[in-house]
Amino acid sequence: MQDHTVTLHVELDGEQAWALAQLLKRIGFSDCRGLAQDDIEARLMITATERVRSALAEVGIAPR
């Protein structure tokens, strides 16, 4: 894959946003590792989920 920045704009209703935030809170390295080709890809997945989780938190969707 080419190395470039991707900006996403996604519209979710409140229920979807909350459910996604819950998933991102609960997903861990072992979950990603089971789906990834290797540890490097798993770490990239975790980093990406953290970025999305942070974006949700910035708009007030941050489950404890």
CHARMM internal coordinates of N, CA and C (Angstrom, degrees):
IC EDIT
DIST 1 N 1 CA 1.4487
DIST 1 CA 1 C 1.5263
ANGL 1 N 1 CA 1 C 109.33
DIST 1 C 2 N 1.3034
ANGL 1 CA 1 C 2 N 115.84
DIHE 1 N 1 CA 1 C 2 N 142.69
DIST 2 N 2 CA 1.4584
ANGL 1 C 2 N 2 CA 119.89
DIHE 1 CA 1 C 2 N 2 CA 179.21
DIST 2 CA 2 C 1.5140
ANGL 2 N 2 CA 2 C 110.27
DIHE 1 C 2 N 2 CA 2 C -69.52
DIST 2 C 3 N 1.3223
ANGL 2 CA 2 C 3 N 115.23
DIHE 2 N 2 CA 2 C 3 N 148.93
DIST 3 N 3 CA 1.4557
ANGL 2 C 3 N 3 CA 121.36
DIHE 2 CA 2 C 3 N 3 CA -179.43
DIST 3 CA 3 C 1.5232
ANGL 3 N 3 CA 3 C 109.39
DIHE 2 C 3 N 3 CA 3 C -89.81
DIST 3 C 4 N 1.3384
ANGL 3 CA 3 C 4 N 116.21
DIHE 3 N 3 CA 3 C 4 N 102.07
DIST 4 N 4 CA 1.4563
ANGL 3 C 4 N 4 CA 121.37
DIHE 3 CA 3 C 4 N 4 CA 177.37
DIST 4 CA 4 C 1.5183
ANGL 4 N 4 CA 4 C 109.43
DIHE 3 C 4 N 4 CA 4 C -154.76
DIST 4 C 5 N 1.3026
ANGL 4 CA 4 C 5 N 115.76
DIHE 4 N 4 CA 4 C 5 N 164.64
DIST 5 N 5 CA 1.4565
ANGL 4 C 5 N 5 CA 121.11
DIHE 4 CA 4 C 5 N 5 CA 179.86
DIST 5 CA 5 C 1.5237
ANGL 5 N 5 CA 5 C 109.64
DIHE 4 C 5 N 5 CA 5 C -86.25
DIST 5 C 6 N 1.3183
ANGL 5 CA 5 C 6 N 115.62
DIHE 5 N 5 CA 5 C 6 N 139.43
DIST 6 N 6 CA 1.4538
ANGL 5 C 6 N 6 CA 121.91
DIHE 5 CA 5 C 6 N 6 CA 178.09
DIST 6 CA 6 C 1.5259
ANGL 6 N 6 CA 6 C 107.60
DIHE 5 C 6 N 6 CA 6 C -120.05
DIST 6 C 7 N 1.3100
ANGL 6 CA 6 C 7 N 115.93
DIHE 6 N 6 CA 6 C 7 N 130.29
DIST 7 N 7 CA 1.4609
ANGL 6 C 7 N 7 CA 121.03
DIHE 6 CA 6 C 7 N 7 CA 176.33
DIST 7 CA 7 C 1.5212
ANGL 7 N 7 CA 7 C 107.55
DIHE 6 C 7 N 7 CA 7 C -110.04
DIST 7 C 8 N 1.3254
ANGL 7 CA 7 C 8 N 115.67
DIHE 7 N 7 CA 7 C 8 N 129.34
DIST 8 N 8 CA 1.4581
ANGL 7 C 8 N 8 CA 120.86
DIHE 7 CA 7 C 8 N 8 CA -179.73
DIST 8 CA 8 C 1.5129
ANGL 8 N 8 CA 8 C 110.43
DIHE 7 C 8 N 8 CA 8 C -111.72
DIST 8 C 9 N 1.3023
ANGL 8 CA 8 C 9 N 115.68
DIHE 8 N 8 CA 8 C 9 N 143.16
DIST 9 N 9 CA 1.4547
ANGL 8 C 9 N 9 CA 121.74
DIHE 8 CA 8 C 9 N 9 CA 170.63
DIST 9 CA 9 C 1.5230
ANGL 9 N 9 CA 9 C 105.47
DIHE 8 C 9 N 9 CA 9 C -124.57
DIST 9 C 10 N 1.3237
ANGL 9 CA 9 C 10 N 116.07
DIHE 9 N 9 CA 9 C 10 N 116.27
DIST 10 N 10 CA 1.4604
ANGL 9 C 10 N 10 CA 121.29
DIHE 9 CA 9 C 10 N 10 CA -176.88
DIST 10 CA 10 C 1.5148
ANGL 10 N 10 CA 10 C 108.42
DIHE 9 C 10 N 10 CA 10 C -127.04
DIST 10 C 11 N 1.3093
ANGL 10 CA 10 C 11 N 116.23
DIHE 10 N 10 CA 10 C 11 N 132.50
DIST 11 N 11 CA 1.4606
ANGL 10 C 11 N 11 CA 120.32
DIHE 10 CA 10 C 11 N 11 CA 175.19
DIST 11 CA 11 C 1.5188
ANGL 11 N 11 CA 11 C 108.91
DIHE 10 C 11 N 11 CA 11 C -104.21
DIST 11 C 12 N 1.3295
ANGL 11 CA 11 C 12 N 115.57
DIHE 11 N 11 CA 11 C 12 N 123.28
DIST 12 N 12 CA 1.4586
ANGL 11 C 12 N 12 CA 122.64
DIHE 11 CA 11 C 12 N 12 CA 178.11
DIST 12 CA 12 C 1.5125
ANGL 12 N 12 CA 12 C 108.22
DIHE 11 C 12 N 12 CA 12 C -126.98
DIST 12 C 13 N 1.3162
ANGL 12 CA 12 C 13 N 116.84
DIHE 12 N 12 CA 12 C 13 N 148.36
DIST 13 N 13 CA 1.4590
ANGL 12 C 13 N 13 CA 116.70
DIHE 12 CA 12 C 13 N 13 CA 170.76
DIST 13 CA 13 C 1.5326
ANGL 13 N 13 CA 13 C 107.21
DIHE 12 C 13 N 13 CA 13 C -77.63
DIST 13 C 14 N 1.3161
ANGL 13 CA 13 C 14 N 116.89
DIHE 13 N 13 CA 13 C 14 N 170.56
DIST 14 N 14 CA 1.4596
ANGL 13 C 14 N 14 CA 120.99
DIHE 13 CA 13 C 14 N 14 CA -175.47
DIST 14 CA 14 C 1.5145
ANGL 14 N 14 CA 14 C 113.64
DIHE 13 C 14 N 14 CA 14 C -58.60
DIST 14 C 15 N 1.3089
ANGL 14 CA 14 C 15 N 115.74
DIHE 14 N 14 CA 14 C 15 N -39.28
DIST 15 N 15 CA 1.4604
ANGL 14 C 15 N 15 CA 120.46
DIHE 14 CA 14 C 15 N 15 CA -179.40
DIST 15 CA 15 C 1.5293
ANGL 15 N 15 CA 15 C 111.20
DIHE 14 C 15 N 15 CA 15 C -65.71
DIST 15 C 16 N 1.3258
ANGL 15 CA 15 C 16 N 116.46
DIHE 15 N 15 CA 15 C 16 N -42.47
DIST 16 N 16 CA 1.4558
ANGL 15 C 16 N 16 CA 120.71
DIHE 15 CA 15 C 16 N 16 CA 178.21
DIST 16 CA 16 C 1.5257
ANGL 16 N 16 CA 16 C 111.07
DIHE 15 C 16 N 16 CA 16 C -65.44
DIST 16 C 17 N 1.3216
ANGL 16 CA 16 C 17 N 116.36
DIHE 16 N 16 CA 16 C 17 N -43.10
DIST 17 N 17 CA 1.4618
ANGL 16 C 17 N 17 CA 120.51
DIHE 16 CA 16 C 17 N 17 CA 179.83
DIST 17 CA 17 C 1.5228
ANGL 17 N 17 CA 17 C 110.73
DIHE 16 C 17 N 17 CA 17 C -61.68
DIST 17 C 18 N 1.3173
ANGL 17 CA 17 C 18 N 116.43
DIHE 17 N 17 CA 17 C 18 N -43.47
DIST 18 N 18 CA 1.4551
ANGL 17 C 18 N 18 CA 120.47
DIHE 17 CA 17 C 18 N 18 CA 179.59
DIST 18 CA 18 C 1.5327
ANGL 18 N 18 CA 18 C 110.80
DIHE 17 C 18 N 18 CA 18 C -64.24
DIST 18 C 19 N 1.3335
ANGL 18 CA 18 C 19 N 117.12
DIHE 18 N 18 CA 18 C 19 N -43.68
DIST 19 N 19 CA 1.4652
ANGL 18 C 19 N 19 CA 120.70
DIHE 18 CA 18 C 19 N 19 CA 179.38
DIST 19 CA 19 C 1.5291
ANGL 19 N 19 CA 19 C 110.79
DIHE 18 C 19 N 19 CA 19 C -63.37
DIST 19 C 20 N 1.3211
ANGL 19 CA 19 C 20 N 117.17
DIHE 19 N 19 CA 19 C 20 N -40.99
DIST 20 N 20 CA 1.4633
ANGL 19 C 20 N 20 CA 120.50
DIHE 19 CA 19 C 20 N 20 CA 177.92
DIST 20 CA 20 C 1.5280
ANGL 20 N 20 CA 20 C 110.42
DIHE 19 C 20 N 20 CA 20 C -63.79
DIST 20 C 21 N 1.3245
ANGL 20 CA 20 C 21 N 116.65
DIHE 20 N 20 CA 20 C 21 N -42.52
DIST 21 N 21 CA 1.4651
ANGL 20 C 21 N 21 CA 120.30
DIHE 20 CA 20 C 21 N 21 CA 178.49
DIST 21 CA 21 C 1.5268
ANGL 21 N 21 CA 21 C 110.68
DIHE 20 C 21 N 21 CA 21 C -61.74
DIST 21 C 22 N 1.3264
ANGL 21 CA 21 C 22 N 117.01
DIHE 21 N 21 CA 21 C 22 N -39.62
DIST 22 N 22 CA 1.4687
ANGL 21 C 22 N 22 CA 120.62
DIHE 21 CA 21 C 22 N 22 CA 177.43
DIST 22 CA 22 C 1.5301
ANGL 22 N 22 CA 22 C 110.34
DIHE 21 C 22 N 22 CA 22 C -63.10
DIST 22 C 23 N 1.3229
ANGL 22 CA 22 C 23 N 117.17
DIHE 22 N 22 CA 22 C 23 N -44.05
DIST 23 N 23 CA 1.4646
ANGL 22 C 23 N 23 CA 120.74
DIHE 22 CA 22 C 23 N 23 CA 177.99
DIST 23 CA 23 C 1.5215
ANGL 23 N 23 CA 23 C 110.75
DIHE 22 C 23 N 23 CA 23 C -60.11
DIST 23 C 24 N 1.3177
ANGL 23 CA 23 C 24 N 116.20
DIHE 23 N 23 CA 23 C 24 N -46.80
DIST 24 N 24 CA 1.4650
ANGL 23 C 24 N 24 CA 120.20
DIHE 23 CA 23 C 24 N 24 CA -177.60
DIST 24 CA 24 C 1.5200
ANGL 24 N 24 CA 24 C 111.87
DIHE 23 C 24 N 24 CA 24 C -66.56
DIST 24 C 25 N 1.3302
ANGL 24 CA 24 C 25 N 116.23
DIHE 24 N 24 CA 24 C 25 N -29.48
DIST 25 N 25 CA 1.4683
ANGL 24 C 25 N 25 CA 119.95
DIHE 24 CA 24 C 25 N 25 CA 176.40
DIST 25 CA 25 C 1.5284
ANGL 25 N 25 CA 25 C 110.52
DIHE 24 C 25 N 25 CA 25 C -69.58
DIST 25 C 26 N 1.3136
ANGL 25 CA 25 C 26 N 116.61
DIHE 25 N 25 CA 25 C 26 N -34.25
DIST 26 N 26 CA 1.4613
ANGL 25 C 26 N 26 CA 121.22
DIHE 25 CA 25 C 26 N 26 CA -172.07
DIST 26 CA 26 C 1.5258
ANGL 26 N 26 CA 26 C 114.76
DIHE 25 C 26 N 26 CA 26 C -93.46
DIST 26 C 27 N 1.3124
ANGL 26 CA 26 C 27 N 116.99
DIHE 26 N 26 CA 26 C 27 N -21.67
DIST 27 N 27 CA 1.4640
ANGL 26 C 27 N 27 CA 119.63
DIHE 26 CA 26 C 27 N 27 CA -176.01
DIST 27 CA 27 C 1.5305
ANGL 27 N 27 CA 27 C 109.73
DIHE 26 C 27 N 27 CA 27 C -71.31
DIST 27 C 28 N 1.2996
ANGL 27 CA 27 C 28 N 116.09
DIHE 27 N 27 CA 27 C 28 N 141.39
DIST 28 N 28 CA 1.4571
ANGL 27 C 28 N 28 CA 120.09
DIHE 27 CA 27 C 28 N 28 CA -177.80
DIST 28 CA 28 C 1.5180
ANGL 28 N 28 CA 28 C 112.12
DIHE 27 C 28 N 28 CA 28 C -132.18
DIST 28 C 29 N 1.3168
ANGL 28 CA 28 C 29 N 114.56
DIHE 28 N 28 CA 28 C 29 N 179.74
DIST 29 N 29 CA 1.4612
ANGL 28 C 29 N 29 CA 120.45
DIHE 28 CA 28 C 29 N 29 CA -177.98
DIST 29 CA 29 C 1.5219
ANGL 29 N 29 CA 29 C 111.71
DIHE 28 C 29 N 29 CA 29 C -58.05
DIST 29 C 30 N 1.3201
ANGL 29 CA 29 C 30 N 116.97
DIHE 29 N 29 CA 29 C 30 N -42.64
DIST 30 N 30 CA 1.4652
ANGL 29 C 30 N 30 CA 118.76
DIHE 29 CA 29 C 30 N 30 CA -177.17
DIST 30 CA 30 C 1.5310
ANGL 30 N 30 CA 30 C 111.41
DIHE 29 C 30 N 30 CA 30 C -64.18
DIST 30 C 31 N 1.3256
ANGL 30 CA 30 C 31 N 116.80
DIHE 30 N 30 CA 30 C 31 N -35.42
DIST 31 N 31 CA 1.4705
ANGL 30 C 31 N 31 CA 119.92
DIHE 30 CA 30 C 31 N 31 CA 176.24
DIST 31 CA 31 C 1.5257
ANGL 31 N 31 CA 31 C 109.87
DIHE 30 C 31 N 31 CA 31 C -62.15
DIST 31 C 32 N 1.3069
ANGL 31 CA 31 C 32 N 115.45
DIHE 31 N 31 CA 31 C 32 N -49.39
DIST 32 N 32 CA 1.4658
ANGL 31 C 32 N 32 CA 120.26
DIHE 31 CA 31 C 32 N 32 CA -179.51
DIST 32 CA 32 C 1.5207
ANGL 32 N 32 CA 32 C 111.19
DIHE 31 C 32 N 32 CA 32 C -66.54
DIST 32 C 33 N 1.3192
ANGL 32 CA 32 C 33 N 117.08
DIHE 32 N 32 CA 32 C 33 N -39.43
DIST 33 N 33 CA 1.4679
ANGL 32 C 33 N 33 CA 120.19
DIHE 32 CA 32 C 33 N 33 CA -178.40
DIST 33 CA 33 C 1.5118
ANGL 33 N 33 CA 33 C 110.54
DIHE 32 C 33 N 33 CA 33 C -61.20
DIST 33 C 34 N 1.3283
ANGL 33 CA 33 C 34 N 116.86
DIHE 33 N 33 CA 33 C 34 N -36.44
DIST 34 N 34 CA 1.4616
ANGL 33 C 34 N 34 CA 120.65
DIHE 33 CA 33 C 34 N 34 CA 178.98
DIST 34 CA 34 C 1.5207
ANGL 34 N 34 CA 34 C 113.30
DIHE 33 C 34 N 34 CA 34 C -65.86
DIST 34 C 35 N 1.3145
ANGL 34 CA 34 C 35 N 116.85
DIHE 34 N 34 CA 34 C 35 N -21.28
DIST 35 N 35 CA 1.4658
ANGL 34 C 35 N 35 CA 121.86
DIHE 34 CA 34 C 35 N 35 CA -179.36
DIST 35 CA 35 C 1.5184
ANGL 35 N 35 CA 35 C 113.44
DIHE 34 C 35 N 35 CA 35 C -104.22
DIST 35 C 36 N 1.3245
ANGL 35 CA 35 C 36 N 116.99
DIHE 35 N 35 CA 35 C 36 N -12.23
DIST 36 N 36 CA 1.4687
ANGL 35 C 36 N 36 CA 122.11
DIHE 35 CA 35 C 36 N 36 CA -173.75
DIST 36 CA 36 C 1.5215
ANGL 36 N 36 CA 36 C 111.45
DIHE 35 C 36 N 36 CA 36 C -92.92
DIST 36 C 37 N 1.3285
ANGL 36 CA 36 C 37 N 114.29
DIHE 36 N 36 CA 36 C 37 N 161.81
DIST 37 N 37 CA 1.4614
ANGL 36 C 37 N 37 CA 120.05
DIHE 36 CA 36 C 37 N 37 CA 175.88
DIST 37 CA 37 C 1.5189
ANGL 37 N 37 CA 37 C 112.12
DIHE 36 C 37 N 37 CA 37 C -73.50
DIST 37 C 38 N 1.3487
ANGL 37 CA 37 C 38 N 115.98
DIHE 37 N 37 CA 37 C 38 N -32.17
DIST 38 N 38 CA 1.4592
ANGL 37 C 38 N 38 CA 120.46
DIHE 37 CA 37 C 38 N 38 CA -177.89
DIST 38 CA 38 C 1.5255
ANGL 38 N 38 CA 38 C 109.71
DIHE 37 C 38 N 38 CA 38 C -160.55
DIST 38 C 39 N 1.3264
ANGL 38 CA 38 C 39 N 116.66
DIHE 38 N 38 CA 38 C 39 N 179.29
DIST 39 N 39 CA 1.4633
ANGL 38 C 39 N 39 CA 121.28
DIHE 38 CA 38 C 39 N 39 CA -178.54
DIST 39 CA 39 C 1.5311
ANGL 39 N 39 CA 39 C 112.22
DIHE 38 C 39 N 39 CA 39 C -62.23
DIST 39 C 40 N 1.3071
ANGL 39 CA 39 C 40 N 116.46
DIHE 39 N 39 CA 39 C 40 N -35.68
DIST 40 N 40 CA 1.4712
ANGL 39 C 40 N 40 CA 119.75
DIHE 39 CA 39 C 40 N 40 CA -179.21
DIST 40 CA 40 C 1.5230
ANGL 40 N 40 CA 40 C 110.35
DIHE 39 C 40 N 40 CA 40 C -63.13
DIST 40 C 41 N 1.3226
ANGL 40 CA 40 C 41 N 116.70
DIHE 40 N 40 CA 40 C 41 N -46.83
DIST 41 N 41 CA 1.4663
ANGL 40 C 41 N 41 CA 119.77
DIHE 40 CA 40 C 41 N 41 CA 178.92
DIST 41 CA 41 C 1.5272
ANGL 41 N 41 CA 41 C 110.76
DIHE 40 C 41 N 41 CA 41 C -64.36
DIST 41 C 42 N 1.3238
ANGL 41 CA 41 C 42 N 117.45
DIHE 41 N 41 CA 41 C 42 N -38.06
DIST 42 N 42 CA 1.4670
ANGL 41 C 42 N 42 CA 121.04
DIHE 41 CA 41 C 42 N 42 CA 178.36
DIST 42 CA 42 C 1.5295
ANGL 42 N 42 CA 42 C 110.73
DIHE 41 C 42 N 42 CA 42 C -61.98
DIST 42 C 43 N 1.3422
ANGL 42 CA 42 C 43 N 116.69
DIHE 42 N 42 CA 42 C 43 N -41.92
DIST 43 N 43 CA 1.4685
ANGL 42 C 43 N 43 CA 119.76
DIHE 42 CA 42 C 43 N 43 CA 177.86
DIST 43 CA 43 C 1.5234
ANGL 43 N 43 CA 43 C 111.19
DIHE 42 C 43 N 43 CA 43 C -64.69
DIST 43 C 44 N 1.3259
ANGL 43 CA 43 C 44 N 117.00
DIHE 43 N 43 CA 43 C 44 N -38.58
DIST 44 N 44 CA 1.4638
ANGL 43 C 44 N 44 CA 120.54
DIHE 43 CA 43 C 44 N 44 CA 176.35
DIST 44 CA 44 C 1.5249
ANGL 44 N 44 CA 44 C 111.05
DIHE 43 C 44 N 44 CA 44 C -62.68
DIST 44 C 45 N 1.3262
ANGL 44 CA 44 C 45 N 116.85
DIHE 44 N 44 CA 44 C 45 N -39.67
DIST 45 N 45 CA 1.4666
ANGL 44 C 45 N 45 CA 121.29
DIHE 44 CA 44 C 45 N 45 CA 177.49
DIST 45 CA 45 C 1.5242
ANGL 45 N 45 CA 45 C 110.16
DIHE 44 C 45 N 45 CA 45 C -61.68
DIST 45 C 46 N 1.3270
ANGL 45 CA 45 C 46 N 116.69
DIHE 45 N 45 CA 45 C 46 N -46.06
DIST 46 N 46 CA 1.4595
ANGL 45 C 46 N 46 CA 120.91
DIHE 45 CA 45 C 46 N 46 CA -179.92
DIST 46 CA 46 C 1.5276
ANGL 46 N 46 CA 46 C 110.37
DIHE 45 C 46 N 46 CA 46 C -62.38
DIST 46 C 47 N 1.3160
ANGL 46 CA 46 C 47 N 117.19
DIHE 46 N 46 CA 46 C 47 N -43.47
DIST 47 N 47 CA 1.4583
ANGL 46 C 47 N 47 CA 121.09
DIHE 46 CA 46 C 47 N 47 CA 178.89
DIST 47 CA 47 C 1.5260
ANGL 47 N 47 CA 47 C 110.48
DIHE 46 C 47 N 47 CA 47 C -60.69
DIST 47 C 48 N 1.3222
ANGL 47 CA 47 C 48 N 116.80
DIHE 47 N 47 CA 47 C 48 N -42.86
DIST 48 N 48 CA 1.4651
ANGL 47 C 48 N 48 CA 120.75
DIHE 47 CA 47 C 48 N 48 CA 179.54
DIST 48 CA 48 C 1.5263
ANGL 48 N 48 CA 48 C 111.16
DIHE 47 C 48 N 48 CA 48 C -65.30
DIST 48 C 49 N 1.3437
ANGL 48 CA 48 C 49 N 117.44
DIHE 48 N 48 CA 48 C 49 N -41.63
DIST 49 N 49 CA 1.4603
ANGL 48 C 49 N 49 CA 119.04
DIHE 48 CA 48 C 49 N 49 CA 179.41
DIST 49 CA 49 C 1.5267
ANGL 49 N 49 CA 49 C 110.83
DIHE 48 C 49 N 49 CA 49 C -65.07
DIST 49 C 50 N 1.3135
ANGL 49 CA 49 C 50 N 116.83
DIHE 49 N 49 CA 49 C 50 N -35.32
DIST 50 N 50 CA 1.4664
ANGL 49 C 50 N 50 CA 120.44
DIHE 49 CA 49 C 50 N 50 CA 177.33
DIST 50 CA 50 C 1.5225
ANGL 50 N 50 CA 50 C 111.55
DIHE 49 C 50 N 50 CA 50 C -64.85
DIST 50 C 51 N 1.3136
ANGL 50 CA 50 C 51 N 117.30
DIHE 50 N 50 CA 50 C 51 N -37.88
DIST 51 N 51 CA 1.4641
ANGL 50 C 51 N 51 CA 121.17
DIHE 50 CA 50 C 51 N 51 CA 178.77
DIST 51 CA 51 C 1.5258
ANGL 51 N 51 CA 51 C 110.32
DIHE 50 C 51 N 51 CA 51 C -64.14
DIST 51 C 52 N 1.3297
ANGL 51 CA 51 C 52 N 116.79
DIHE 51 N 51 CA 51 C 52 N -43.63
DIST 52 N 52 CA 1.4650
ANGL 51 C 52 N 52 CA 120.92
DIHE 51 CA 51 C 52 N 52 CA 178.96
DIST 52 CA 52 C 1.5289
ANGL 52 N 52 CA 52 C 109.98
DIHE 51 C 52 N 52 CA 52 C -67.44
DIST 52 C 53 N 1.3349
ANGL 52 CA 52 C 53 N 117.07
DIHE 52 N 52 CA 52 C 53 N -42.00
DIST 53 N 53 CA 1.4642
ANGL 52 C 53 N 53 CA 120.71
DIHE 52 CA 52 C 53 N 53 CA 178.33
DIST 53 CA 53 C 1.5248
ANGL 53 N 53 CA 53 C 110.31
DIHE 52 C 53 N 53 CA 53 C -59.31
DIST 53 C 54 N 1.3172
ANGL 53 CA 53 C 54 N 116.83
DIHE 53 N 53 CA 53 C 54 N -42.59
DIST 54 N 54 CA 1.4680
ANGL 53 C 54 N 54 CA 121.06
DIHE 53 CA 53 C 54 N 54 CA 178.83
DIST 54 CA 54 C 1.5240
ANGL 54 N 54 CA 54 C 111.62
DIHE 53 C 54 N 54 CA 54 C -64.16
DIST 54 C 55 N 1.3316
ANGL 54 CA 54 C 55 N 116.92
DIHE 54 N 54 CA 54 C 55 N -40.00
DIST 55 N 55 CA 1.4594
ANGL 54 C 55 N 55 CA 120.31
DIHE 54 CA 54 C 55 N 55 CA 178.39
DIST 55 CA 55 C 1.5265
ANGL 55 N 55 CA 55 C 110.97
DIHE 54 C 55 N 55 CA 55 C -64.35
DIST 55 C 56 N 1.3160
ANGL 55 CA 55 C 56 N 116.88
DIHE 55 N 55 CA 55 C 56 N -39.39
DIST 56 N 56 CA 1.4662
ANGL 55 C 56 N 56 CA 120.01
DIHE 55 CA 55 C 56 N 56 CA 176.17
DIST 56 CA 56 C 1.5283
ANGL 56 N 56 CA 56 C 110.89
DIHE 55 C 56 N 56 CA 56 C -64.84
DIST 56 C 57 N 1.3078
ANGL 56 CA 56 C 57 N 116.59
DIHE 56 N 56 CA 56 C 57 N -41.11
DIST 57 N 57 CA 1.4643
ANGL 56 C 57 N 57 CA 120.66
DIHE 56 CA 56 C 57 N 57 CA 179.21
DIST 57 CA 57 C 1.5303
ANGL 57 N 57 CA 57 C 111.30
DIHE 56 C 57 N 57 CA 57 C -62.35
DIST 57 C 58 N 1.3259
ANGL 57 CA 57 C 58 N 116.41
DIHE 57 N 57 CA 57 C 58 N -36.84
DIST 58 N 58 CA 1.4648
ANGL 57 C 58 N 58 CA 120.64
DIHE 57 CA 57 C 58 N 58 CA 179.20
DIST 58 CA 58 C 1.5206
ANGL 58 N 58 CA 58 C 112.85
DIHE 57 C 58 N 58 CA 58 C -62.06
DIST 58 C 59 N 1.3292
ANGL 58 CA 58 C 59 N 116.76
DIHE 58 N 58 CA 58 C 59 N -26.79
DIST 59 N 59 CA 1.4803
ANGL 58 C 59 N 59 CA 119.60
DIHE 58 CA 58 C 59 N 59 CA 178.23
DIST 59 CA 59 C 1.5287
ANGL 59 N 59 CA 59 C 111.12
DIHE 58 C 59 N 59 CA 59 C -101.47
DIST 59 C 60 N 1.3287
ANGL 59 CA 59 C 60 N 116.59
DIHE 59 N 59 CA 59 C 60 N 15.05
DIST 60 N 60 CA 1.4571
ANGL 59 C 60 N 60 CA 120.64
DIHE 59 CA 59 C 60 N 60 CA 173.44
DIST 60 CA 60 C 1.5068
ANGL 60 N 60 CA 60 C 116.62
DIHE 59 C 60 N 60 CA 60 C 90.20
DIST 60 C 61 N 1.3212
ANGL 60 CA 60 C 61 N 117.90
DIHE 60 N 60 CA 60 C 61 N 11.73
DIST 61 N 61 CA 1.4641
ANGL 60 C 61 N 61 CA 121.49
DIHE 60 CA 60 C 61 N 61 CA 178.10
DIST 61 CA 61 C 1.5320
ANGL 61 N 61 CA 61 C 106.62
DIHE 60 C 61 N 61 CA 61 C -106.81
DIST 61 C 62 N 1.3287
ANGL 61 CA 61 C 62 N 115.44
DIHE 61 N 61 CA 61 C 62 N 90.40
DIST 62 N 62 CA 1.4616
ANGL 61 C 62 N 62 CA 120.07
DIHE 61 CA 61 C 62 N 62 CA -175.36
DIST 62 CA 62 C 1.5251
ANGL 62 N 62 CA 62 C 110.39
DIHE 61 C 62 N 62 CA 62 C -143.99
DIST 62 C 63 N 1.3346
ANGL 62 CA 62 C 63 N 117.03
DIHE 62 N 62 CA 62 C 63 N 86.38
DIST 63 N 63 CA 1.4674
ANGL 62 C 63 N 63 CA 118.81
DIHE 62 CA 62 C 63 N 63 CA 178.04
DIST 63 CA 63 C 1.5210
ANGL 63 N 63 CA 63 C 111.28
DIHE 62 C 63 N 63 CA 63 C -65.97
DIST 63 C 64 N 1.3088
ANGL 63 CA 63 C 64 N 115.91
DIHE 63 N 63 CA 63 C 64 N 150.80
DIST 64 N 64 CA 1.4718
ANGL 63 C 64 N 64 CA 120.81
DIHE 63 CA 63 C 64 N 64 CA 179.29
DIST 64 CA 64 C 1.4807
ANGL 64 N 64 CA 64 C 111.68
DIHE 63 C 64 N 64 CA 64 C -84.44
END
COOR INIT
IC SEED 1 N 1 CA 1 C
IC BUILD
